Amino acid sequence: MNALTIHYVLNEDDRARDAASLLAAASQLSKSAIKDAMRKGAVWLTRGKQQKRLRRATFLGRPGDKLSLHYDAALLRLTPPTPQLLADETRYSVWLKPAGLLAQGTLQGDHCALLRLAELQLEREVYLVHRLDREAAGLMLIAHDAKAAAALSQLFADSASKNLRKQYRVLVAGTITAPGEISLPIDGKPALTRYRPLHQDEALHASWLQIDLITGRKHQIRRHLAAIGHPVLGDPRYGGKPHSEGLQLYATELAFTCPLTRKARCYSWVPEKLRL
């Protein structure tokens, strides 16, 4: 069985039966398969208006509780690449997310998501502050309490803020020899990307650029560069030519005035192949 979705509402007769047993019976999967899915975040508990992942196989529910299994065998078999903790600032942390790792989980699980791996490593609450495409590698910041998450999320959401700088390096098709900017709406919202050429890859007929992301729309860098005829290499979604190392987009710098301490912070990382 490769994929299925099961919703099971508990009744009075289910009070003494644990969640793993109930879902195994409802899905015809083995109990060990259900336990694995629960550990990896593929099972949800809905009680009233509240919904959360349920990981405890021995959980005993109440009548009216809904157990939801979103089973994807291919996803559950995946072994996630390992992220690297670059800075632990207690109320937030900065990570190097490898390509292929999700920022956060989906209904089908979260064992291949940075947020869950950070939670397990640091044994703290985790809150998503901003996103980085699954195919991209680079810096991501995670908050560890609700107030820090709100303050940092507001900083990242404010496109006019002068207290935040996000820089990237990308390899794009074609030759770009002069700096410029792209101001094209994305999904009906203003979007601004600035770029500066770093050097040319003559063998690939491509250009390495430094990108300053002024706004933060979905896939903004990829969509903007494709729109001017210079798609990112390794980007099949927006027309980039294949690349042996996948999407050539790297988040290399986060610099901001911390809204919690009012101190300047700057975190940077550059892939070894780009350390010229």
PAMI-680560 format. One line per 10 residues: number of its first residue (from 1); their letters; for each residue z, y, x of C-alpha. Coordinates in pm, 1 decimal. Example, Ala and Ser with C-alpha at 12.3 -4.5 7.8 and 13.67 -1.06 7.14 Angstrom:
% residues 2
1 = as = 780.0 -450.0 1230.0 ~ 714.0 -106.0 1367.0 $
This chain:
% residues 276
1 = mnaltihyvl = 0.0 0.0 0.0 ~ -115.7 320.0 166.7 ~ -4.0 598.7 -65.4 ~ 172.5 636.8 -395.8 ~ 398.3 873.3 -587.0 ~ 687.9 743.7 -796.4 ~ 919.5 943.5 -1023.4 ~ 1224.8 761.3 -1155.3 ~ 1481.1 914.3 -1394.0 ~ 1820.4 747.0 -1382.0 $
11 = neddrardaa = 1983.4 616.2 -1699.0 ~ 2332.8 491.5 -1779.4 ~ 2257.0 142.9 -1647.2 ~ 2169.7 283.8 -1303.2 ~ 2512.2 425.1 -1216.4 ~ 2600.4 137.9 -983.0 ~ 2258.9 101.5 -817.6 ~ 2184.4 293.9 -500.6 ~ 1877.6 514.4 -460.9 ~ 1699.5 282.7 -217.1 $
21 = sllaaasqls = 1734.7 -16.2 -450.9 ~ 1609.9 180.2 -751.5 ~ 1303.2 308.9 -568.1 ~ 1225.6 -29.2 -415.0 ~ 1222.5 -184.9 -761.3 ~ 1016.4 98.3 -909.9 ~ 759.4 104.1 -628.5 ~ 749.3 -266.0 -533.3 ~ 797.7 -160.5 -171.8 ~ 1058.1 -330.1 45.3 $
31 = ksaikdamrk = 1398.8 -172.7 67.5 ~ 1351.8 -124.0 441.7 ~ 1028.9 69.1 373.8 ~ 1214.4 290.4 126.2 ~ 1494.2 355.5 375.9 ~ 1239.8 454.6 639.2 ~ 1069.5 690.6 393.4 ~ 1406.1 843.9 304.3 ~ 1496.5 903.8 669.2 ~ 1162.2 1073.5 721.1 $
41 = gavwltrgkq = 1194.8 1305.7 422.1 ~ 961.2 1145.9 167.8 ~ 1222.1 1111.1 -110.0 ~ 1345.8 1398.5 -327.0 ~ 1636.6 1434.8 -566.7 ~ 1601.0 1666.0 -866.3 ~ 1920.2 1753.0 -1053.7 ~ 1880.7 2024.5 -1313.1 ~ 1693.3 2310.2 -1144.9 ~ 1786.2 2201.8 -792.9 $
51 = qkrlrratfl = 1559.2 1990.1 -575.5 ~ 1625.8 1866.5 -223.2 ~ 1527.5 1586.7 12.0 ~ 1740.6 1275.9 -24.9 ~ 1794.7 1080.0 295.1 ~ 2099.3 865.2 212.4 ~ 1991.0 520.3 99.6 ~ 2332.7 442.4 -51.5 ~ 2331.1 751.5 -275.5 ~ 2457.9 683.2 -628.3 $
61 = grpgdklslh = 2308.9 920.4 -880.8 ~ 2396.1 1037.5 -1229.0 ~ 2209.0 972.5 -1552.3 ~ 1932.7 1233.5 -1575.4 ~ 1882.9 1263.9 -1199.2 ~ 1520.8 1223.7 -1094.0 ~ 1424.2 1041.5 -776.2 ~ 1075.7 1116.0 -645.2 ~ 905.8 910.1 -376.5 ~ 596.0 1060.1 -210.5 $
71 = ydaallrltp = 488.3 767.3 1.4 ~ 212.4 805.7 260.3 ~ 206.9 507.2 494.7 ~ -26.8 672.0 746.2 ~ 195.7 978.9 775.5 ~ 515.5 775.6 800.9 ~ 368.7 574.6 1090.2 ~ 303.2 886.8 1298.2 ~ 513.2 961.6 1603.9 ~ 548.9 1339.4 1638.3 $
81 = ptpqlladet = 486.0 1519.8 1966.7 ~ 806.9 1656.2 2120.4 ~ 883.6 2029.2 2095.1 ~ 1064.4 2213.0 2374.2 ~ 1365.3 2440.3 2322.4 ~ 1299.3 2755.9 2523.3 ~ 1594.9 2972.7 2416.9 ~ 1905.7 2912.0 2207.5 ~ 2040.1 3241.5 2077.8 ~ 2295.8 3071.6 1846.4 $
91 = rysvwlkpag = 2180.8 3238.3 1522.8 ~ 1817.8 3167.4 1605.7 ~ 1625.4 2965.8 1861.2 ~ 1281.5 2985.2 2020.6 ~ 1067.6 2673.9 2059.2 ~ 742.7 2565.8 2216.6 ~ 560.6 2384.8 1936.4 ~ 299.7 2140.5 2063.5 ~ -36.7 2107.6 1893.6 ~ -27.0 1849.2 1616.3 $
101 = llaqgtlqgd = 326.0 1931.5 1501.4 ~ 377.3 2092.4 1160.0 ~ 593.6 2402.2 1130.2 ~ 775.2 2256.0 828.5 ~ 757.2 1939.5 624.9 ~ 557.3 1852.5 315.2 ~ 642.6 1653.6 3.9 ~ 540.0 1339.7 196.2 ~ 791.0 1393.5 477.1 ~ 923.1 1614.4 753.7 $
111 = hcallrlael = 969.1 1386.1 1053.7 ~ 654.8 1542.8 1208.3 ~ 777.1 1900.3 1154.8 ~ 936.6 2137.2 1404.5 ~ 1200.0 2247.8 1155.1 ~ 1337.3 1895.0 1111.7 ~ 1323.5 1809.9 1482.8 ~ 1512.5 2131.2 1564.6 ~ 1772.1 2048.6 1300.6 ~ 1829.9 1705.7 1453.3 $
121 = qlerevylvh = 1845.3 1832.6 1810.7 ~ 2075.4 2131.4 1751.6 ~ 2270.7 1985.5 1457.2 ~ 2256.5 2316.8 1272.0 ~ 2100.8 2453.0 958.0 ~ 1739.1 2557.1 1005.2 ~ 1533.4 2821.8 827.3 ~ 1163.7 2893.1 866.4 ~ 1093.4 3250.3 979.1 ~ 717.8 3239.5 1044.7 $
131 = rldreaaglm = 440.3 2983.1 1079.9 ~ 201.0 2853.4 1339.2 ~ -97.8 2637.8 1245.9 ~ -48.0 2265.4 1294.4 ~ -345.5 2249.8 1534.0 ~ -213.2 2539.3 1747.0 ~ 46.0 2528.8 2025.0 ~ 291.2 2797.0 2123.9 ~ 604.1 2993.7 2044.7 ~ 794.3 2965.2 1719.2 $
141 = liahdakaaa = 1127.5 3114.4 1618.7 ~ 1371.6 2932.6 1387.5 ~ 1679.8 3088.2 1222.3 ~ 2012.6 2905.1 1184.9 ~ 2188.8 3090.7 904.4 ~ 2073.8 3253.9 582.8 ~ 2144.5 3614.5 687.6 ~ 1963.4 3573.5 1018.3 ~ 1672.7 3413.0 836.8 ~ 1645.4 3703.2 591.6 $
151 = alsqlfadsa = 1657.7 3968.9 863.8 ~ 1410.8 3794.6 1093.9 ~ 1174.3 3703.4 809.9 ~ 1164.7 4067.4 704.9 ~ 1079.7 4167.1 1061.2 ~ 788.5 3922.8 1072.4 ~ 670.6 4016.0 723.1 ~ 651.8 4390.4 796.2 ~ 294.7 4438.9 916.9 ~ 364.2 4805.3 998.2 $
161 = sknlrkqyrv = 667.6 4729.3 1216.3 ~ 659.9 4860.9 1571.5 ~ 954.9 4637.1 1655.9 ~ 748.8 4317.6 1676.1 ~ 465.3 4207.7 1905.2 ~ 286.8 3875.3 1866.4 ~ 34.6 3779.7 2132.2 ~ -199.9 3483.9 2156.6 ~ -467.2 3352.2 2388.9 ~ -781.2 3198.4 2247.5 $
171 = lvagtitapg = -1106.5 3056.4 2377.6 ~ -1396.6 3170.3 2160.3 ~ -1766.4 3089.9 2151.9 ~ -1998.6 3339.2 2318.5 ~ -1951.1 3632.6 2550.2 ~ -1708.7 3917.1 2479.7 ~ -1675.3 4175.7 2755.5 ~ -1508.6 4472.6 2583.4 ~ -1185.4 4509.6 2386.1 ~ -1201.0 4568.7 2014.8 $
181 = eislpidgkp = -1035.7 4512.9 1680.9 ~ -1118.7 4338.6 1356.1 ~ -1010.2 4497.9 1031.3 ~ -1130.3 4273.0 752.0 ~ -926.8 4188.9 439.9 ~ -804.5 3830.4 406.7 ~ -739.2 3695.7 57.9 ~ -757.5 4051.3 -72.7 ~ -493.3 4184.9 168.6 ~ -538.6 4417.9 468.3 $
191 = altryrplhq = -554.3 4235.7 801.0 ~ -585.3 4369.5 1154.7 ~ -648.0 4177.0 1477.4 ~ -687.8 4338.1 1819.6 ~ -844.1 4155.2 2115.2 ~ -899.2 4203.9 2486.4 ~ -1121.9 3986.9 2709.0 ~ -949.0 3808.2 2996.8 ~ -1225.0 3605.8 3161.4 ~ -1538.0 3406.4 3091.0 $
201 = dealhaswlq = -1585.4 3031.1 3089.9 ~ -1948.8 3018.7 3194.6 ~ -1973.6 2640.7 3171.0 ~ -1883.0 2653.3 2800.4 ~ -2052.1 2988.5 2734.7 ~ -1717.2 3104.2 2600.8 ~ -1462.0 3381.2 2647.4 ~ -1084.5 3377.7 2684.3 ~ -922.9 3657.9 2486.0 ~ -575.5 3801.3 2452.6 $
211 = idlitgrkhq = -499.2 3864.3 2086.7 ~ -249.4 4108.1 1940.7 ~ -182.5 4003.5 1583.7 ~ -91.6 4314.2 1386.5 ~ -68.1 4145.7 1046.4 ~ 5.7 3783.2 971.3 ~ -233.3 3643.9 711.9 ~ -311.8 3273.5 680.3 ~ -539.4 3157.7 964.9 ~ -599.2 3526.3 1042.8 $
221 = irrhlaaigh = -708.3 3488.5 1405.3 ~ -938.5 3197.5 1328.2 ~ -1094.4 3362.3 1024.1 ~ -1138.0 3704.5 1186.6 ~ -1303.7 3568.7 1500.7 ~ -1532.9 3343.2 1300.3 ~ -1629.1 3643.7 1087.1 ~ -1763.1 3832.3 1392.3 ~ -1955.6 3529.9 1518.4 ~ -1710.1 3412.3 1783.5 $
231 = pvlgdprygg = -1516.8 3118.6 1632.7 ~ -1231.2 2960.8 1824.7 ~ -1340.3 2649.3 2012.0 ~ -1205.7 2328.1 1866.1 ~ -1179.0 2477.4 1515.2 ~ -1377.3 2262.1 1270.1 ~ -1246.7 2454.0 969.5 ~ -1409.2 2784.2 1068.9 ~ -1710.5 2670.2 1264.4 ~ -1582.2 2633.6 1618.1 $
241 = kphseglqly = -1753.8 2391.8 1853.3 ~ -1554.0 2077.4 1938.7 ~ -1326.4 2094.0 2242.6 ~ -1173.4 1797.9 2425.1 ~ -825.4 1950.9 2392.9 ~ -852.6 2049.7 2027.6 ~ -797.4 2398.8 1888.1 ~ -798.0 2653.6 2171.0 ~ -540.4 2888.3 2021.4 ~ -203.1 2945.0 2187.7 $
251 = atelaftcpl = 88.7 3163.6 2073.7 ~ 205.1 3305.6 2407.3 ~ 446.3 3593.0 2340.7 ~ 704.7 3708.4 2088.5 ~ 865.7 4045.2 2161.0 ~ 1087.5 4229.9 1914.7 ~ 1396.7 4438.1 1859.2 ~ 1645.7 4185.9 1727.2 ~ 1762.6 4296.8 1380.1 ~ 2093.8 4116.7 1439.8 $
261 = trkarcyswv = 2192.9 4271.6 1774.6 ~ 1951.2 4569.1 1800.2 ~ 1861.9 4446.6 2148.8 ~ 1511.0 4402.7 2283.9 ~ 1398.3 4043.4 2317.7 ~ 1084.0 3903.8 2477.9 ~ 985.8 3536.9 2498.7 ~ 667.3 3426.4 2669.1 ~ 485.5 3107.4 2759.7 ~ 136.7 3047.6 2896.0 $
271 = peklrl = -32.3 2706.5 2922.7 ~ -59.2 2595.1 3282.7 ~ -439.2 2593.1 3268.7 ~ -433.9 2966.2 3186.8 ~ -196.5 3074.0 3463.5 ~ -449.8 3258.1 3672.2 $
